[in-house]
Amino acid sequence: MSRDERFAGFAELLFNEMKPDLAMLIVDVCRKDVTAIAKTEAILKHTIAQRAYDFMQHVVGHSMEYLDECGREIPGSMVTRIAASMPDMRQWPEETSK
């Protein structure tokens, strides 16, 4: 499965959740309402941050399940510990930036 297709379900879920706020952002931009634009952008960033965290938990959780299926013992708190130690992403990896 390609990079463009692998997490299409996540992209669909995120897009559908953000669609009303994206529509509002378009309205705000057309009205040139700087205060409303900033508020809507903050809402969108908050949604993305929340769902990125949810996605990270999904990936880490499934990774732990895979390791467990391979016969490696994984403490139950490992997902929480990995999630807590995961750094914020401030730029795209060099090979994937556009």
N, C-alpha and C positions, 0 to 999 in steps of 0.2 A: 504494500500500500504506500502511496507517495506522501510526501510531506503535505501536499495540498489536500489530501483526502483523509489522512489519518484521524484527525480530530474534528471532522465536519459536524458531528453531532453536538460537540461542545460549542462550535461556532454558531450553529443554528439556535441552540438554547440561549446563548449570550445575545445574539442579534435580536431574537424575539423579545427578550427581556428589555433590551435597550431601545427598541423601535419607537415607543411613545416619546421617550426623552430625545431621541435623535430628531423626530419630527418637530418637537418643541424647539430644539436648537435651530432648526431651519427657519422656523417662524421668528425666533428671537433675532437671528442674523438679518432676515429680511426687514424687520422693524428697526434694526440698528440699535437695539436695546442692550447696551453694554452690561448693565447690572443683571439682566435676565440671562444673557449669554454666559456670564461668569457663574451664575447659580446653576444653570443647566449643565455646564461643563463639569462643575463640582459633583453633581449628581451622577453623571456618566463615569467620571473617574472613580467615584466611590463604588459604583456597581462593578466596574472592571476589576478593581482591587479585591472586592469580596469574592467575585467569581474566579479570579486567578488563584486565590487561596483555596477555594473549593476544589479547583482543578488540581492543584498541587496535592491536596489530601487524597484525591482520587488516584493520582499517579503513584504516590508513595504507598498508599494502601494496597493497590494492586501489585506493586513491586514486592511488598512484604508477603502477600498471599502467594506470589510466584515462588519466592525463596522458600516459603514454608512447604509448598508442594514439592520442591526439589529436595526436601529433607533437612533443610537448615532450620534450626530452632530460632524463632524470633520472639523476643519478649513483647508482650502486648503494648507496652508503653513506647515501643520503637517508633511507631508512626508519629506520635506526639513529639518525641524527642527530635526526630528528623524535621518535622514541620517547624518546630521552634528554632532550629539551627539554620534553616534555609534563608540565605540572604535575599534581599530585595534585588530585583533585576533593573538596572539603571540604563542599560543599552542592549541592543540585539547582539547576539554572537556575530563576530566578524563575517563568518561564512554565510550568514543568513540575512544580513542587513541589506536593505534595498536602496 
